[in-house]
Amino acid sequence: MRSMEERKAVARRFGALVTQLARDKGIAIESGAGGRAELATKLDINVSMVSRALDGEVLPQIWQFAKWAKVLDYPLRNLMVESGVIDAEDWPEDGVPVVPSVTTPPQPLTPDAAADSWQITNPLIRRGLIASIENALAMQAEENARSGVDGGAAARG
């Protein structure tokens, strides 16, 4: 995970890049010139967010990057790599982005892995947690068998 300073640096790089791209397209982005409002309309976001992004104060929401790329007629990959949002090796120029949650099949979470991820190291607490998880899994399997559920992802309420 990036530090706050690293995230601020990425926002500044994004702002500088989209500012230059907008100017290259002839959009007058200086405050009061109307270009920020024009971008806001095309991006379907408010002028304040456009201004803050251009000024390097914030990054757009992840789903908005494609809109920025389209409006500025710039490849999405280049926009994200050049601004530092992603690393170049995570999205090769001739390939598909590496998204572990999509490109790698999920591994089943074991009770031991759950305890590890929660940093439960005390042996007594760990044994109790693992036993509780195993008991819950057995009870759920019995319930699934009774109701004819295949044991896939269950609804969480």
TAPE-V709480 format. One record per residue. RES is the residue in one letter. SS is DSSP state (H for helix, E for strand, L for the rest). BURIAL is # if it has 24 or more other C-alpha atoms within 12 Angstrom, else .. Layout:
{{RES & SS & BURIAL} {RES & SS & BURIAL}}
//
This chain:
{{M & L & .} {R & L & .} {S & L & .} {M & H & .} {E & H & .} {E & H & .} {R & H & .} {K & H & .} {A & H & .} {V & H & #} {A & H & #} {R & H & #} {R & H & #} {F & H & #} {G & H & #} {A & H & #} {L & H & #} {V & H & #} {T & H & #} {Q & H & .} {L & H & #} {A & H & #} {R & H & .} {D & H & .} {K & L & .} {G & L & .} {I & L & #} {A & L & .} {I & L & #} {E & L & .} {S & L & .} {G & L & .} {A & L & .} {G & L & .} {G & H & #} {R & H & #} {A & H & #} {E & H & #} {L & H & #} {A & H & #} {T & H & .} {K & H & .} {L & H & #} {D & L & .} {I & L & #} {N & L & .} {V & H & #} {S & H & .} {M & H & #} {V & H & #} {S & H & #} {R & H & #} {A & H & #} {L & H & #} {D & L & #} {G & L & #} {E & L & .} {V & L & #} {L & L & #} {P & L & #} {Q & L & .} {I & H & .} {W & H & .} {Q & H & .} {F & H & #} {A & H & .} {K & H & #} {W & H & #} {A & H & #} {K & H & .} {V & H & #} {L & L & #} {D & L & .} {Y & L & #} {P & L & .} {L & H & #} {R & H & #} {N & H & #} {L & H & #} {M & H & #} {V & H & #} {E & H & #} {S & L & #} {G & L & #} {V & L & #} {I & L & #} {D & L & .} {A & H & .} {E & H & .} {D & H & .} {W & L & .} {P & L & .} {E & L & .} {D & L & .} {G & L & .} {V & L & .} {P & L & .} {V & L & .} {V & L & .} {P & H & .} {S & H & .} {V & H & .} {T & H & .} {T & L & .} {P & L & .} {P & L & .} {Q & L & .} {P & L & .} {L & L & .} {T & L & .} {P & H & .} {D & H & .} {A & H & .} {A & H & .} {A & H & #} {D & H & .} {S & H & .} {W & L & .} {Q & L & .} {I & L & .} {T & L & .} {N & L & .} {P & H & .} {L & H & .} {I & H & .} {R & H & .} {R & H & .} {G & H & .} {L & H & #} {I & H & #} {A & H & .} {S & H & .} {I & H & .} {E & H & .} {N & H & .} {A & H & .} {L & H & .} {A & H & .} {M & H & .} {Q & H & .} {A & H & .} {E & H & .} {E & H & .} {N & H & .} {A & H & .} {R & H & .} {S & H & .} {G & L & .} {V & L & .} {D & L & .} {G & L & .} {G & L & .} {A & L & .} {A & L & .} {A & L & .} {R & L & .} {G & L & .}}
//
